[in-house]
Amino acid sequence: MSLLKDKKIVIIGDRDGIPGPAIEECVKTVEGADVVFSSTECFV
């Protein structure tokens, strides 16, 4: 059982780290996980 199963997910990626769309692609493989927001930000 996954911790993300049947959850709503908010993703905030980092421009110099892991971008939001890359995390979103991984989360999409979890059954029932629903990405409600995904963004890549620059933290300086």
N, C-alpha and C positions, 0 to 999 in steps of 0.2 A: 504494500500500500504506500502511496506517495503522500508526502505532506501537502502537496499542491492540488491533490485531487479534489474536484468540486469546489474550488476556491476562485475568487476574483483576484486578479493579479495586477499590480501597478509596478511598472518597470522604469527605473531611472538609470540609464547607462552613463558612462563617462567617456568623453571624447578621447582622452589619452589612455583609457583602459579598455573596458569591454563596452562596445556600443549597445544601445537599447535594442535595435533590430536583431543582433546576434543572440541576446538573451531571450528575446521573444521567440525566435525559431526553436530554441531548446525547450521553452515552456510549452510550446504547441504540441510537443510529443506526449505531454501528460494528459491522460483521459479526463475530461471534465474541467480542466483548467481554462479560465476565461480571462484573457488579457483585455483589461478595460482601458489601459493607458500605457503607452510606451514612448519614451523620449530619450534623446542623448543630449546631455548638458556639458558645459565647459565650466569646471570648478577651478578658478584661479584667484 
